[in-house]
Amino acid sequence: EYGSEDLGYRLGELVAAGKLATTSLPASQTHAAETEWPWIRALAPPLSGWLAGAHHSFTNLAQLKIALAMFTAKVAEKLLVDRLLIPFQEANAGQRLAPDDRLRDVDAFLAGGRPPSLGGIVRLLRHTAKPFSSSDPEVLKAFRMHIRSANWRGRDLLQNRGFVDRLQNLANVRNDSAHVNEPSADETVSAISIVVDQGRPGDLFRAVGIEMPELSAAKG
């Protein structure tokens, strides 16, 4: 069961997933992506494929800015689920953390349901970034400790409000793209910079502990 805000993200996600399912890239476009963004070769499918799709969308921005938002948001969501939420679920397997109405999607995931949407993950991170309070729900206290115990340098970004705002912006742009409020090209490029920043890996990779190779994008 989801609130109206998360339901909006869920509907956006379903529309986006449907559009992505019909998108496939010929080998020439994948090769172009790996040539200009060589760092994506260090990633496994589906991330590498989604980033190749993002590259093709970026090079045809006027026509494909909606696809660009969708591809990069899916990358962000999978990185956060794989690197944060699944390990958190595994670390708390067999434990019953008291549920909280503000984090129903997280509670459902810990009970064996599907992962939260990107918007739901952002909401969790936003709560986590707030100062500690003894009244915080158990799941929030546990997730905050989970982040603080991470063994990578970029973990502090996950509790940085500016970083969380950027994730929120990506989620909003993706959600708007999946409906009728189409963002501008500049708004889309700004939103995706947390994943792809001027042809290079964005800050999200560092935040989830993925050190990308130091490869420069080719100059066109």
Secondary structure as GFF3:
##gff-version 3
##sequence-region A 1 220
A	DSSP	alpha_helix	4	21	.	.	.	ID=ss1
A	DSSP	alpha_helix	27	36	.	.	.	ID=ss2
A	DSSP	three_ten_helix	38	42	.	.	.	ID=ss3
A	DSSP	alpha_helix	47	59	.	.	.	ID=ss4
A	DSSP	alpha_helix	61	80	.	.	.	ID=ss5
A	DSSP	pi_helix	81	85	.	.	.	ID=ss6
A	DSSP	alpha_helix	86	91	.	.	.	ID=ss7
A	DSSP	three_ten_helix	101	103	.	.	.	ID=ss8
A	DSSP	alpha_helix	104	110	.	.	.	ID=ss9
A	DSSP	alpha_helix	118	129	.	.	.	ID=ss10
A	DSSP	alpha_helix	138	148	.	.	.	ID=ss11
A	DSSP	three_ten_helix	153	159	.	.	.	ID=ss12
A	DSSP	alpha_helix	161	178	.	.	.	ID=ss13
A	DSSP	alpha_helix	185	192	.	.	.	ID=ss14
A	DSSP	beta_strand	196	197	.	.	.	ID=ss15
A	DSSP	beta_strand	200	201	.	.	.	ID=ss16
A	DSSP	alpha_helix	203	207	.	.	.	ID=ss17
###
